[in-house]
Amino acid sequence: MQVIGDVPVFGEPVDAGALAQIQRCRASAAAAVLMADHHLGYAVPIGGVVVYKDAISPSGVGYDIGCGNKAVLTDMPGSEARARIATLMDDIWKRLSFGMGQKNKKRVDSAVFERDEWRLPAAGKLTSLARDQLGTIGSGNHYVDLFTDEQDRVWVGVHFGSRGLGHKLATHFLRAGGAKDGMDVPPLVIHRGKPLFDDYLAAMRLAGAYAYAGRDWVCDEVVRLLGTRVREEVHNHHNFAWLEEHHGERLWVVRKGATPAFPGQQGFVGGSMGDDAVILEGVESSLSRAAYYSTVHGAGRVMSRTAARGRVDRRTGEILRPGAISREMMRSWVRERGVELRGAGTDESPHCYKRLPEVLAHHAETVRILHRLRPIGVAMAGADEVDPYRD
């Protein structure tokens, strides 16, 4: 870890754009930190941790409120899963809803729809959309994966957030607060005491609960498709703000693409479709305190989506600019790793990401690795999907 200006920065090389963003955020915050998987985001970088006293930043939480990861350890042995992997991934692909604007193929009842926050005007009008989309996965880097661990036990891992509900709530409050549009702009900060502060917190918590409910349902459904049982669960989210005590003060800690990692707190962190993931837990150290007990949420991009897939005329299909990654390059990587792939575009190829072990090495004093998970099946939205509900 190095301190640049007054911002602790994990990882090498340092993304200059993300660094400029986090330093701009620091100007209106009590503190800011950059995780090792950092890269550019909207106003606030992915991998950014921004700390406020009596304020909160909807820009820091982002559009995909409560996006997060859940991993479930099952009773299924890896040998059985590998023997059935093509059928299992077919079942997952057919049963679950991947892609932009999808509705769940099955109506999902959930206690999340009984929450008081639906009385907010901004939320109440989104109830029908939220009911339709609960348990859908979306596109971009959102996935449903099957893994095996060092004991050859099968894990289910998922990554997605609050779908259209979170995106529309974020859009509403960013506009209401007068946020500037674009990447290189100051983040919107709302101070306590303003009505918008309380309303945004309520909406954020609703979207977070909704995201949790969706991941719970998807994991339960995959476990049912596997014909097995749940032994353990690890569930956490990023793109959220928590009121926490640090250095004797109560502070709002906004983590955008960063995972809480207090001592003993477990987390699931994915790599890419062709790399291992991990189950980790936070440990106590001076670096942990400097990071406000935060760690990475993934490996972090090294190539933009446009650079990877190129530009294609959506109307005619004409290739306007070829991408750096071909489908054969992507397929070759996952084939070599023994991964059964469904869907996915070249903008999600492992070539577009850092290697997770190298990223985690920068946080070695702040977390302990409990399990390493090798992917055997990956399902993501297809190559032609563009998802407005991701950040």
DAKAUR-V531036 format. One record per pair of residues at least 6 apart in sequence whose C-alpha atoms are under 8 Angstrom apart, sorted by the first residue. I is the first residue (numbers start at 0). J is the second residue. D is the distance in whole Angstrom. If there is no record, write none. Layout:
i={I,I}
j={J,J}
d={D,D}
This chain:
i={0,0,0,0,0,0,1,1,1,2,4,6,6,6,6,6,6,6,7,7,7,7,7,8,8,8,8,9,9,9,9,9,10,10,10,10,10,11,14,14,14,16,16,17,17,17,17,17,17,17,18,18,20,20,20,20,20,21,21,21,21,21,21,21,22,23,24,24,24,24,24,25,25,27,28,28,28,28,29,29,29,29,30,30,30,31,31,31,31,32,32,32,32,32,33,33,33,34,34,34,34,34,34,34,35,35,35,35,35,35,35,36,36,36,36,36,36,36,36,36,36,37,37,37,37,37,37,38,38,38,38,38,38,39,39,40,40,41,41,41,41,41,41,42,42,42,42,42,42,42,42,43,43,43,43,43,44,45,45,45,46,46,46,46,46,46,47,47,47,47,47,48,48,48,48,48,48,48,49,49,49,49,50,50,50,50,51,51,51,52,52,52,53,53,53,53,54,54,54,54,54,54,55,55,55,55,55,55,55,55,56,56,56,56,56,57,57,57,57,57,57,57,57,58,58,58,58,59,59,59,59,59,59,60,60,60,60,60,60,61,61,61,61,62,62,62,62,62,62,62,62,63,63,63,63,63,63,63,63,63,63,64,64,64,64,64,64,64,64,64,64,64,65,65,65,65,65,65,65,65,65,65,65,65,65,66,66,66,66,66,66,66,66,66,67,67,67,67,67,67,67,67,67,67,68,68,68,68,68,68,68,68,68,68,68,69,69,69,69,69,69,69,69,69,69,69,70,70,70,70,70,70,70,70,70,71,71,71,71,71,71,71,71,71,72,72,72,72,72,72,72,72,73,73,73,73,73,73,73,73,73,73,74,74,74,74,74,74,75,75,75,75,76,76,76,77,77,77,77,78,80,80,81,84,84,84,85,87,87,88,88,88,88,88,88,89,90,91,91,91,92,92,94,95,95,95,95,95,95,96,96,96,96,96,96,96,97,97,97,97,97,97,97,98,98,98,98,98,98,98,98,99,99,99,99,99,99,99,100,100,100,100,101,101,101,102,102,102,102,103,103,103,103,103,106,106,107,107,107,109,111,111,111,111,114,116,116,116,116,117,117,117,119,119,121,121,122,122,122,125,128,128,129,129,132,132,133,133,133,134,134,134,134,134,135,135,135,136,136,136,136,136,136,137,137,137,137,137,137,138,138,138,138,138,138,138,139,139,139,139,139,139,139,140,140,140,141,141,141,141,141,142,142,142,142,142,142,142,142,143,143,143,143,143,143,143,144,144,144,144,144,144,144,144,145,145,145,145,145,145,145,145,146,146,146,146,146,146,146,146,146,147,147,147,147,147,147,148,148,148,148,148,149,149,149,154,155,155,155,156,157,157,157,158,159,159,160,160,160,160,160,160,161,161,161,161,161,162,162,162,163,164,165,165,165,166,166,166,168,168,172,172,173,176,176,176,177,178,178,179,179,179,189,189,190,191,203,207,222,222,233,233,233,234,234,235,235,235,235,236,236,237,237,237,237,237,237,237,238,238,238,238,238,239,239,239,240,240,240,240,241,241,241,242,242,242,242,243,243,243,243,244,245,252,254,256,256,256,257,257,257,257,258,258,258,258,258,259,259,259,259,260,260,260,260,260,260,260,260,260,261,261,261,261,261,261,261,262,262,262,262,262,263,263,263,264,264,265,265,265,265,266,266,266,267,267,267,267,267,268,268,268,268,268,268,268,269,269,269,269,269,269,269,270,270,270,270,270,270,271,271,271,271,271,272,272,272,272,272,272,272,273,273,273,273,273,273,273,274,274,274,274,274,274,275,275,275,275,275,276,276,276,276,276,277,277,277,277,277,278,278,278,278,278,279,279,279,279,279,280,280,280,280,281,281,281,281,281,282,282,282,282,283,284,284,286,286,287,287,287,292,294,294,294,295,297,298,298,298,298,298,299,299,300,300,300,301,301,301,302,302,302,303,303,304,304,304,305,305,306,306,307,307,307,307,307,307,308,308,308,308,308,308,308,308,309,309,309,309,309,309,310,310,310,310,310,311,311,311,311,312,312,324,324,324,324,325,326,326,329,329,329,329,332,333,333,337,338,338,338,338,339,339,339,340,340,340,341,341,341,341,342,342,342,342,342,343,343,343,343,343,344,344,344,344,345}
j={7,8,9,10,286,361,7,8,9,8,22,21,22,25,30,31,32,33,31,32,33,289,290,32,33,34,35,33,34,35,361,362,34,35,36,358,361,35,37,38,39,38,39,37,38,39,40,43,44,45,33,44,39,42,43,44,183,31,32,33,43,44,47,49,31,185,31,43,49,185,186,31,49,188,49,50,51,52,49,50,51,52,49,50,51,47,48,49,50,47,48,49,289,290,46,47,48,46,47,48,257,293,294,295,46,295,299,358,359,361,362,45,46,295,296,297,298,299,300,353,358,44,45,46,47,299,300,44,45,46,299,300,301,45,182,182,390,58,61,181,182,183,390,58,59,181,182,183,184,185,186,58,59,182,186,255,255,255,256,257,254,255,256,257,295,296,59,254,255,256,257,252,253,254,255,257,290,293,59,252,253,254,250,251,252,253,250,251,252,249,250,251,190,191,250,251,188,189,190,191,196,251,188,189,190,191,196,240,251,253,186,187,188,189,253,169,172,173,186,187,188,189,199,173,186,187,188,186,238,239,253,254,255,238,239,240,253,254,255,169,238,255,390,165,166,167,169,170,388,389,390,160,161,162,165,166,169,238,388,389,390,160,161,165,166,169,203,206,207,210,238,239,160,161,165,203,206,207,208,210,211,236,237,238,239,158,159,160,161,207,210,236,237,238,158,159,160,210,211,234,235,236,237,238,156,157,158,159,214,234,235,236,266,267,268,156,157,158,214,215,218,232,233,234,235,267,154,155,156,157,218,232,233,234,267,154,155,156,218,229,230,231,232,233,152,153,154,155,229,230,231,232,152,153,154,155,222,227,228,229,230,231,152,153,227,228,229,230,152,153,227,228,151,152,153,147,151,152,153,151,87,153,375,339,375,376,339,224,225,339,340,341,376,377,378,341,224,221,224,378,341,378,104,103,104,134,135,136,217,102,103,104,134,135,136,137,135,136,137,138,379,380,381,136,137,138,380,381,384,385,386,137,138,384,385,386,387,388,132,137,163,386,132,135,137,131,132,133,135,131,132,133,134,135,130,131,130,133,134,212,205,208,209,212,205,122,201,202,205,123,126,205,198,202,168,171,164,168,202,164,163,164,163,164,162,163,209,212,213,212,213,214,216,217,162,213,217,142,143,158,159,160,162,159,162,380,386,388,389,379,380,381,384,385,386,389,347,379,380,384,385,386,389,158,347,379,157,158,159,379,380,156,157,158,159,377,378,379,380,155,156,157,158,377,378,379,155,156,157,374,375,376,377,378,153,154,155,156,374,375,376,377,153,154,155,156,372,373,374,375,376,153,154,372,373,374,375,154,370,371,372,373,370,371,372,372,218,221,222,218,214,217,218,214,210,214,207,210,211,213,214,389,206,207,209,210,213,210,388,389,388,206,203,206,388,387,388,389,202,203,195,199,187,187,189,195,187,186,187,185,186,187,195,196,196,197,239,239,228,229,265,266,267,266,267,258,259,266,267,258,259,254,255,256,257,258,259,296,253,254,255,256,257,253,254,255,251,252,253,254,251,252,253,249,250,251,252,249,250,251,252,250,291,291,293,295,296,297,293,294,295,296,266,293,294,295,296,266,292,293,294,266,280,281,282,292,293,294,365,366,280,281,282,283,287,292,293,280,281,282,283,292,280,281,282,280,281,278,279,280,281,278,279,280,276,277,278,279,296,276,277,278,279,295,296,297,275,276,277,296,297,298,355,276,297,298,352,354,355,298,347,348,349,352,333,338,347,348,349,374,377,332,333,336,338,348,349,374,336,349,354,355,373,374,355,371,372,373,374,355,371,372,373,374,368,369,370,371,372,368,369,370,371,372,366,367,368,369,370,366,367,368,369,287,292,365,366,367,364,365,366,367,365,364,365,364,365,293,364,365,365,362,365,366,359,355,352,353,354,355,358,352,353,351,352,353,351,352,353,350,351,352,346,351,346,347,351,322,346,322,323,322,323,324,345,346,351,321,322,323,324,325,344,345,346,318,319,320,321,322,323,318,319,320,321,322,317,318,319,320,318,319,345,346,348,350,345,344,345,345,348,349,350,349,339,340,375,374,375,376,377,375,376,377,376,377,378,377,378,379,381,378,379,380,381,382,378,379,380,381,382,380,381,382,383,382}
d={7,6,5,7,8,7,6,5,7,6,8,8,7,8,7,6,5,7,7,5,6,7,7,6,5,6,7,6,5,5,6,7,7,4,7,7,6,7,7,6,8,7,6,7,5,5,8,8,5,8,8,8,8,6,6,6,7,7,7,7,6,6,7,8,8,6,7,7,7,7,6,5,7,8,7,6,5,8,8,5,5,6,6,5,7,7,6,4,6,6,5,7,8,6,6,5,6,5,6,8,7,8,6,6,7,7,8,6,8,7,8,8,6,6,8,7,5,4,7,8,6,7,5,4,7,6,8,6,5,7,7,7,8,6,8,6,7,7,8,6,4,7,8,6,8,7,5,6,5,6,5,6,5,8,7,8,7,5,5,7,7,6,5,5,7,8,8,6,5,7,7,7,6,5,6,7,8,8,7,6,5,7,7,6,5,6,6,5,7,7,5,6,6,5,7,7,7,6,4,5,8,7,6,5,6,8,7,8,7,7,7,6,4,6,7,7,7,7,8,6,7,8,8,7,5,6,8,7,7,8,6,7,6,5,5,7,6,7,6,7,6,7,6,6,5,8,5,7,7,7,5,6,6,7,6,6,8,7,6,5,5,7,6,5,7,7,7,6,6,8,5,6,6,6,8,8,6,4,8,6,8,6,6,5,6,7,5,4,6,8,7,6,6,6,6,6,6,8,8,8,6,4,5,8,7,6,5,7,8,6,6,6,8,6,7,6,5,7,7,8,8,7,6,4,6,6,7,5,4,7,8,6,5,6,6,5,5,6,7,7,7,6,5,6,7,6,4,7,6,5,5,6,7,6,6,8,7,6,5,5,5,7,7,7,6,6,7,7,6,6,6,8,6,5,6,6,5,5,5,8,8,7,7,7,8,7,7,7,7,7,8,7,6,8,7,8,7,7,7,8,7,7,7,7,7,8,7,8,8,7,6,7,8,5,6,8,6,5,5,6,7,5,8,7,4,5,5,7,6,8,7,6,6,6,6,5,7,8,8,7,8,8,7,7,7,5,5,8,7,6,6,7,6,6,8,7,7,7,8,7,8,7,6,7,8,7,6,7,6,5,8,8,7,8,7,7,8,7,7,6,7,7,7,6,7,8,8,8,5,8,4,7,6,6,8,7,8,7,8,8,6,8,8,7,7,7,7,8,8,7,5,8,6,7,5,8,7,8,7,8,7,6,7,8,6,8,7,5,5,6,8,8,6,5,7,7,6,5,8,7,6,5,7,6,5,7,6,5,6,7,8,6,4,6,7,6,5,6,6,6,5,7,6,5,6,7,6,5,4,5,7,5,6,5,5,7,7,7,6,6,5,6,7,7,7,8,7,7,8,8,7,8,7,8,7,7,8,5,8,8,8,8,6,7,6,4,8,8,5,7,6,7,8,5,8,8,5,8,7,8,8,7,7,7,7,8,7,7,5,7,8,8,7,6,6,8,7,8,6,7,7,6,6,7,7,7,8,6,7,7,8,6,6,5,5,5,8,7,7,6,4,6,7,6,6,7,6,5,4,6,6,5,7,7,6,5,6,6,5,6,7,6,7,8,8,7,6,8,6,6,5,5,7,5,5,6,5,8,6,5,6,7,6,4,8,5,5,6,8,7,8,5,7,8,8,5,7,7,4,4,5,8,5,5,6,5,6,7,5,4,7,6,5,6,8,6,5,6,8,6,5,6,8,7,5,5,7,4,7,7,5,7,8,5,6,5,8,7,5,7,8,7,5,7,7,8,8,7,6,7,6,7,5,6,7,8,6,7,8,7,8,8,7,7,8,7,5,5,6,8,6,5,7,8,7,7,6,5,6,6,5,5,7,8,6,5,4,5,7,5,5,7,7,8,7,6,4,6,8,5,5,7,7,7,6,7,6,7,7,5,8,7,8,8,8,7,6,5,6,5,6,6,6,6,4,6,5,5,6,8,5,7,7,7,5,8,8,7,7,6,6,5,5,5,6,5,7,7,4,7,6,8,8,6,5,8,8,5,5,4,7,6,5,5,7,7,6,4,5,7,6,7,6,8,8,8,6,8,6,6,5,7,8,8,8,8,6,6,4,5,7,6,5,6,6,5,6,6,5,6,8,6,5,5,4,7,7,5,5,5,5,8,6,4,7,7}
